[in-house]
Amino acid sequence: MATAKPSSHPDAELHPKATGFAAKIVQAHQKEEPLKLYSGWFCPFVQRVWTVLEEKKIPYQYIEGGHH
């Protein structure tokens, strides 16, 4: 009889940090700013806010989730 394999978290396969073009934007927003964007780069809700900040050229500091 086979034993059940423990299920892993669905997000376990995601990159822990932004990559590609998103990583360049993250790097550009490391400077201390009054407005902080605490984020998980893969979160669709954060991406909406992130897009508005970029479109409106509002200064912000990007802080990746788990590193604040």
C-alpha positions in Angstrom: 0.0 0.0 0.0 1.4 3.4 -1.0 1.6 6.2 1.5 0.2 9.6 0.7 2.9 12.2 -0.2 2.6 15.3 1.9 1.3 18.2 -0.2 3.5 21.1 -0.6 2.4 24.7 -0.5 1.2 25.9 -3.9 3.5 28.9 -3.9 6.6 26.7 -3.1 7.6 26.6 -6.8 7.5 30.5 -7.2 10.7 32.4 -7.4 11.2 34.1 -4.0 12.1 37.5 -5.7 11.2 39.4 -8.8 13.1 38.5 -12.0 13.7 40.0 -15.4 12.2 43.5 -16.0 10.4 43.5 -12.7 13.7 43.0 -10.9 15.1 46.1 -12.6 12.1 48.1 -11.3 12.6 46.7 -7.8 16.2 47.6 -7.9 15.4 51.2 -8.9 13.1 51.6 -5.8 15.4 50.5 -3.0 16.1 54.1 -1.8 14.4 55.1 1.5 11.1 56.9 0.7 8.2 57.8 3.0 5.8 55.6 1.0 6.6 51.9 1.4 5.3 49.2 -0.9 5.4 45.9 1.0 5.1 43.3 -1.7 5.1 39.8 -2.9 6.0 40.4 -6.6 3.6 37.7 -7.7 0.6 39.1 -5.9 -2.0 40.4 -8.4 -3.3 42.9 -5.9 0.1 44.4 -5.3 0.7 44.5 -9.0 -2.3 46.8 -9.5 -0.9 49.2 -6.9 2.6 48.9 -8.3 1.4 49.7 -11.8 -0.3 52.9 -10.6 2.8 54.0 -8.7 4.9 53.5 -11.8 2.4 55.1 -14.2 1.9 58.2 -11.9 5.7 58.4 -11.1 5.0 58.4 -7.4 8.2 57.9 -5.4 8.1 54.7 -3.2 10.4 52.2 -1.6 9.8 48.6 -2.7 10.2 46.1 0.1 9.9 42.4 -0.9 7.7 40.4 1.5 9.6 38.6 4.2 12.4 41.1 4.1 11.0 44.0 6.1 
